[in-house]
Amino acid sequence: MVDTPEKNPTHLFHAVGEGDAPLRLREGGSLPAVQLSYQSWGTLNSSKSNAILIFHALSGSQNVCGFAPENTAAGKYWNEEVQEGWWSGLVGPGKAIDTNEFFVVCFNLLGGCYGSTGPMSHNPATGDPYGSAFPHLSISDQANVTALLLDHLGIDCLHAVAGPSVGGLAALTFATNFPERVRTVLSVASGIKTTVLNRLILFEQIIAIENDPHFNGGNYYEMEHPDLGLALARMISHKTFVHLDAFERRARRDLIEQSGSLAWYQVRDQFQSYMLHQGQKFVKRFDANTYLRIIDMWSRYDATREGDAESSRELLERCRKAGQRFLIFSIDSDFCFYPEEQSTLVLELEQAGLNPVHITVHSDRGHDSFLLEPALYAPHIHYALRDS
């Protein structure tokens, strides 16, 4: 019998490095043990050849589709904003990624705050939350723990790996670092190397959190949290997720109550009010240390470096030799991962001898289109998964 998303629980997978050794991380740190919190939908077939792994975006979760009212490992952050699946329009019974046909898995990224080992997890060496002691992460670390999870599930090769935004970076790195374990790659509004512009925008967000008086170097779990800094970071990033035309539609005409963080200035229009609301809402479902770890690994992302290759051509030739197929989506109004970034990825794939399918979605929703307009993506994804 096929599991339905509405009834599927959150699972925990525990892993360590080789034997009893710590899990070594790319940036030089290590973790004595790793817990991944994941969800799955559908049934793995007897040959274990129908699995699709989805990586979530920056502030996403493992809850891809359906309704998950509880996740005890996530604590207070598993609120109503997270309980509804973020890609229910594309994943589920009868959808483009059909859970009647495929076994779909998504885990909360390492460093996350929804049940996977992260900065707010307890450090076994001290018994206290890791906080500032939690190491730097890279996208290739996410690929490595993905391989451990697939080993645990007994899956040698994925039918497909998919990811939007930051999740697309992880999908690409898993495909290049473990080419024999992927047949099809679905990359949505993502890229192959973080641009200078994005690195600067991400740095602004890092500064916003670091300069919150309650940040305390990341050791704030037993005291007041850096909500102001995290809210400001979210406001900085939100401008890149939503097209300006959509701002005008979304912004409420009534202003929210004056924030206690503002002493002299008064919120004067619905656009300021909307952004303030987005920031204040976000801090109720996300951890500042997790946010820093993910934008840090995003800021430093270069697929060639993550794959220890001499060039992008050498890196992507691994995919060609493995017979992988690529479906790349651009969003023409995207201010977060600009369409030029996907064009660069497509060109690099072509120069490596691959023949990617590149679809440009025409939308006025900006980067958030991949969340809000599933009908623009579904036919292409449906075809790509059944033509591989």
C-alpha positions, -999 to 999 in steps of 0.1 A, spaced: 0 0 0 13 35 -9 20 58 20 2 92 17 19 124 26 -7 133 52 1 101 72 38 100 67 59 107 98 92 124 102 121 99 106 155 102 122 187 88 108 218 86 129 252 83 113 289 88 121 320 88 99 341 59 88 338 32 116 336 51 149 356 81 136 340 116 136 324 129 104 351 150 88 339 183 72 353 201 42 362 233 61 384 214 86 359 207 114 342 175 124 312 162 142 312 131 164 278 120 152 251 132 128 214 130 130 193 137 99 156 144 101 139 133 70 105 126 55 95 101 28 65 95 6 55 66 -16 70 31 -17 104 20 -27 102 -6 -54 119 -40 -51 148 -29 -73 151 3 -53 153 22 -86 124 46 -82 138 70 -55 138 108 -59 157 129 -34 147 166 -30 169 192 -14 151 221 3 160 258 -2 176 282 23 148 283 49 129 253 38 124 220 56 121 183 50 83 187 48 79 187 10 43 179 7 11 172 26 6 182 62 29 173 91 15 187 123 43 173 146 80 170 146 93 167 181 129 169 170 123 204 156 111 219 189 94 253 189 103 261 153 79 235 138 50 259 138 21 264 113 44 281 88 63 248 84 35 222 88 22 226 53 44 210 26 63 237 7 61 218 -27 27 202 -24 18 216 -58 45 194 -75 49 164 -52 22 140 -41 -2 114 -55 -9 122 -92 14 152 -92 44 158 -115 66 140 -89 40 113 -83 43 95 -50 21 67 -64 50 60 -87 81 73 -70 96 70 -35 104 106 -25 128 116 2 138 150 17 160 157 47 166 188 68 200 200 58 229 193 81 231 224 103 194 228 102 169 236 129 141 211 121 156 180 136 190 175 119 222 180 138 228 218 139 240 246 162 211 242 186 218 204 190 235 193 222 273 189 219 281 155 234 314 169 247 297 195 268 261 186 271 252 222 260 240 234 226 268 237 201 262 274 194 294 290 183 312 257 185 292 242 156 316 240 126 314 257 92 297 236 66 300 233 28 276 221 1 298 190 -4 292 181 33 255 180 24 263 157 -5 283 134 17 256 130 44 231 124 15 252 94 5 251 81 41 213 85 41 210 66 8 232 39 21 210 36 51 179 33 28 197 8 6 195 30 -25 224 27 -48 212 51 -76 185 78 -75 161 80 -103 164 118 -99 178 144 -76 160 177 -74 164 211 -57 153 247 -60 175 277 -51 201 266 -26 187 231 -29 197 232 -66 233 238 -55 232 207 -33 216 187 -61 243 196 -86 271 189 -61 256 155 -52 253 147 -89 289 157 -96 305 142 -65 285 109 -67 278 107 -105 271 70 -104 243 75 -79 221 98 -100 203 94 -134 184 127 -137 191 162 -122 164 188 -118 178 222 -110 153 250 -104 164 287 -102 199 278 -91 235 280 -104 270 266 -106 289 293 -86 277 320 -63 280 355 -79 298 384 -64 264 402 -60 249 374 -40 280 371 -19 276 408 -9 239 404 -2 246 374 20 274 392 37 250 420 46 228 394 63 257 379 82 266 414 95 229 420 105 229 389 127 265 393 140 257 428 152 225 420 171 234 427 208 219 394 218 239 373 193 267 367 218 289 350 192 262 324 186 259 314 223 224 326 230 202 296 235 199 301 273 191 338 269 174 362 246 178 353 210 191 377 182 156 381 168 162 417 155 193 407 136 176 376 121 145 396 111 167 422 94 186 395 76 153 380 63 142 414 52 174 419 32 170 385 15 132 388 10 138 416 -15 155 392 -38 128 365 -35 98 386 -45 95 407 -77 86 443 -70 53 440 -88 44 412 -64 53 434 -35 26 458 -44 0 430 -45 11 413 -13 16 444 9 -14 450 32 -30 484 32 -32 484 69 0 490 88 12 465 115 17 478 150 49 498 156 78 475 163 96 478 197 129 479 177 121 513 163 124 542 187 123 574 165 111 562 131 75 554 124 65 528 98 49 550 71 36 528 43 23 493 36 56 482 20 77 489 51 49 473 71 50 442 49 88 438 52 87 443 89 60 416 92 80 392 71 110 396 94 90 393 126 72 362 113 104 345 102 121 345 136 93 324 151 102 295 128 140 297 122 172 298 142 198 325 136 228 301 138 213 278 113 206 307 90 243 318 93 256 283 85 235 279 54 242 313 39 279 309 47 281 277 26 260 293 -1 282 324 -2 313 302 -8 298 279 -33 317 269 -64 307 235 -78 342 230 -92 359 235 -59 333 215 -40 340 186 -64 378 189 -62 380 193 -99 405 213 -120 378 229 -141 341 229 -146 345 209 -177 364 182 -158 337 183 -131 308 180 -155 324 153 -176 317 130 -147 280 135 -153 284 129 -190 303 97 -184 276 86 -160 249 93 -186 231 118 -165 203 140 -179 197 176 -168 165 198 -166 174 234 -158 147 260 -149 152 298 -151 127 324 -139 128 355 -160 119 378 -131 143 362 -106 165 387 -86 180 360 -64 195 336 -89 194 356 -121 186 338 -153 222 344 -165 233 320 -138 214 291 -152 225 301 -187 261 298 -175 254 263 -160 237 252 -193 267 264 -213 291 246 -190 271 214 -193 271 217 -231 308 223 -232 312 191 -212 293 172 -238 259 170 -222 226 181 -237 206 198 -209 170 209 -213 167 245 -203 132 260 -196 127 297 -189 95 303 -169 79 336 -176 65 349 -143 60 381 -124 64 363 -91 102 364 -90 123 338 -73 93 326 -53 77 314 -85 89 279 -79 68 278 -47 38 296 -60 32 285 -96 36 247 -98 17 245 -131 45 263 -149 70 236 -139 49 204 -137 46 194 -174 84 196 -179 92 177 -147 66 151 -155 82 145 -189 118 145 -176 111 119 -150 93 95 -174 117 100 -203 148 89 -184 
